[in-house]
Amino acid sequence: MVPDAYDKLWKLIGLRYKSHPWHGIDISSRAPRIVSAFIEVIPSDTVKYEVDKKSGYLIIDRPQKFSNIVPALYGFIPQTYCKDEVARFCMEKTGREGIEGDDDPLDICVLTEREVTHGNIIVKAKPIGGFRMLDGGEADDKIIAVLENDEVYGSWEDVSDLPPSILDRLRHYFLTYKQLPSIAPKCEITHTYGREEAQEVIRRSQRDYATHYGNLEDVMSATLMEALSFGQRQKGILDSL
């Protein structure tokens, strides 16, 4: 099967079956300046949803422990992965050793002036900064973005454009959303960084994804070719009997 035929096959499969939010949604040809974001949780949710890595469906991770309300649309950037490259960048910027990636896609929160009534959607977002967060010693960066072409927030280009109250609200949420009164804090934000550094984190997470998952369509094509070849061999054996 020639490469063009494979491309057509995967496009047809995409018409018939729902794409996996992490692997099947394109990050955007304009990344890291503009990225796709798959939204799992919205401010009105009273439980925390997250994508099930195996099935691609949203599952309930946990009820919100206290009065924590996510102050923005919250989800992840498809076709990213926080592993070795992201961890190295975190160690470089913090001066610490022994940090690992959290083995998840890169988290993103998207600010918009419009009320969005449900998650499980894709939005186009403009990264303007982020938090360098450590969760139990793992790099768990939170990219801060604005909804592309948003009437109010769309003109913001860098995290320095944010009103301090919005930044404080975001910071408070991520420092407390897993916190129990009887347990020592496990989440720490070491730095707040701007647009250029956020874009570098995204690029590194893309490289981590490429290293660990590669081009899935090429893998699927090779698997299909192997299956076809096996079928032909089996047919040859049956025909010879």
N, C-alpha and C positions, 0 to 999 in steps of 0.2 A: 504494500500500500504506500503510495507516494505521499510526501509531506502535505501537499495541498488537500489530498483526500482526508488525511488525519485532521487538518484544520476544519474542514467542512463537517466531519463527523462530530468533533467536540462542540462545534457551534449548534449542530442539531440536537445533541444531548442536552445542551444548555437550554434549548427551547422546551424540552420535554421534562427536565428535572430541575428542581430548585438547587441553586448553587450553595455550597457550604459558605457561611459568612466569613470565615477566616481564610479559606484557601481559594474559594471560587469567585470572590468579588475583587475586581481590579483596584489596586491602590490609587490609581489615577496617573495618567500620562504627565501630569503637571507636578507630581510629587518631587521634592518635599514641600514645594511652595503651596500647593493645594492638594489635599488628600481626601480620599473617601473615608468616612467614619461609620462604622456599624454601631448603632445606638442600642444599648441593652437596658439602661435605666433612665428614667426621667424624674424631675423633681417631685411629682405627685405620687411616686411609687412608695409603698410602705414595706416592701420587701426588696431585697437586692437580687436582681436577675443577672445571670451571666450565661454565655453561650456554652453548651456542652461540646467539648472539643471533638468528640467522636461523631455525634449525630448532626451537629450544627443547629439544633433547636435550643431555645432558651429554657433554662432550668432555674428553679429557685435556689439560690446559693444560701441565703439566710434571711430571716426577718431583720429589718433595721433594728438594731439593739436598743436604741433609746430614741431621742428626738432628732436624730441626725437626718437631715434632708439634703440630698445631693443638690447643689446649687446650680447645676447646669446639666445639659444632656451628657450622658456618660457612656462610654463604650470603648471600642478599640479600633486600631487602624489595620485593615486586612493586609495579608501577605507581609506582616512584620513579625519578628520574634525577638524576645529579649534573652540573649544568651551571652556568648563570649565577647563579642564586639561591644555590646552595650555595657557589659560588666567592666571591660577594660577602660572604657571611656569614663565610667563612674569612678573607678579607682584613680585614674589620671586626674580627675577634677577634684576629688576629695582628699587625695593623698593617703588613702587607706588601702589595706591589703585584704585578700581573702574574700572579696565580694564576688558573688555569682549572679547571673541573670535569673529571673524568676520563672523562666520557661513558659511565659505567656506572650500573647501578642501585645503590642505597645498600647497602653491605655491613653485615652484622650477624653477631655471634657470640652464641650462645644457651647459657647455662649450665644444666645439669641434673644431678641426682645419679644419674639412671638411665643405663645404657649403651644407646645407640642404635646399632644394628648396621649401618645403611646410610643413605646419603644419598638424594637424589631424592625427598624427602618435604616436606610442609608442616607447620609447627608454629605454634602461637599463642604469642607471646612478649611479655613486658613490658619495654620499654626502660627502663634505669635509669641510663644514662650513655653515654659514648663517648670515643674518642680522636680528636683533631683531627690527622689524619695528612697529610703532604705526601709524594707519591711522584713524584719528578722534577719538582717544581714544580706538580703538580696536586693539587687537593683530593680526598682519598681517605678520608673519615671512616669510622670503624669504630664502629658502634653496639654497645654492650654491653647484653645483655638476659638475662632469666631466663625459663625455660619457665613458661608460665602454670600455676598450681596445682601447681608442683613442691613435693614434700614438704619439701625442705631449703632450696632457693634461692628458692622462690616468695614468701616473706615479705619478701625484700629489696626496698626501694623506691628506693634511690639507690646510685650507685656508691660512695659513702662507707660503705655497709654491707658492702662486699666486704672479706674479709681481704686484707691487703697482699700476701700470697704469691700469691693468685689474680690480682690486678691486675698484679703484676710478671710473672707467667707470660704473661699475655695481651700485655703490652707487649713483652716479649722476643721473642715469636713474630712480631709484626708488624714489629718493627725488623730481624729477621734472616731472614725467610722467603724473601727474594729476594737475600740477600747472598752474594757470593762473596769469598773472602779477598783476591783480587788487585784488586778493584774498590772504589772509594770508595763509602761508603753513599749510597743515593739516597732512602731512606725516613727520615722524621723525624716524631716526635710532638711537637707544640708544646704541646698542652694535654690534660689529662684533664678532661672536664666531666661534670656531673651530669644528672639526669633531665630537668629543664626545658629545658636546652640541647639535649639529645638529641631531645626532642620538637620543638623548633624546627628542627633540622636535617632531621628527617623531613618537617615541613610544607613546608619550602623545596624539598626534593627532590620532593615531590608537585606543587608549583607548576611546577618545571622539567619534570616529566613532562607535565603538562597543556599547557604551552607548546609542547613539541616533538612530542607525540603526540596531544594532545587526547582526545576521546571516540572511540575506535576503532570502537565500534558505530555511531555516527552516520556516520562515514566509510564503513564497510561498507554501511550502509543506502543512502547516497547512491550508492555505486558499483553496488549491486544495482539501484536504480531506473534508473540510467543504462543498465545492461545490458538491462533489460526494455524501456526506451524504444527502445533501438537495435534490439532484436529485433522490436518492433512496426513500426518504420519499414521494416525489411528485408522483413517479411511484406507490408506495404502495397505495396512496390515489386514484389515477386514476383506478388502478386494482380493488379496492374495490367497485367502482361505478357500 
